[in-house]
Amino acid sequence: QVQLVESGGGLVQPGGSLRLSCAASGSIFSAFVMGWDRQAPGRERELVARIGSGGTTTYGDSVKGRFTISRDNAKNAVSLQMNSLSAEDTAVYYCYLRLFGDPATYWGQGTQVTVSS
């Protein structure tokens, strides 16, 4: 059983910053990919950022240059530093994890990020 717990969401003003964190626990031998997706009301879930075990990163076009993903392999944790936030970043952010040799994707419960003045 793999569990992911997210933290760090909340309300922030436009132009502000937030840092999301996600810690994985359970039967984790080797995390292949960790990342974040988001879903805004009425919109499809979209890639925010992901990071491979070797540190290779991929970002969604809308967050490039503003968001930075990082991971701590020893702690099976991933973080997302979000800068220059705008109302368009308002969404529920979901952490996920994929393991080597496991076809499943494990998801956190989601954390709300609201950008508003």
PyMOL commands that set and color helices and strands:
alter all, ss='L'
color gray80, all
select helices_A, chain A and resi 73-75+87-89
alter helices_A, ss='H'
color red, helices_A
select strands_A, chain A and resi 2-7+10-12+18-26+31-39+46-52+57-59+67-72+77-82+91-99+105-107+111-115
alter strands_A, ss='S'
color yellow, strands_A
deselect
rebuild
show_as cartoon
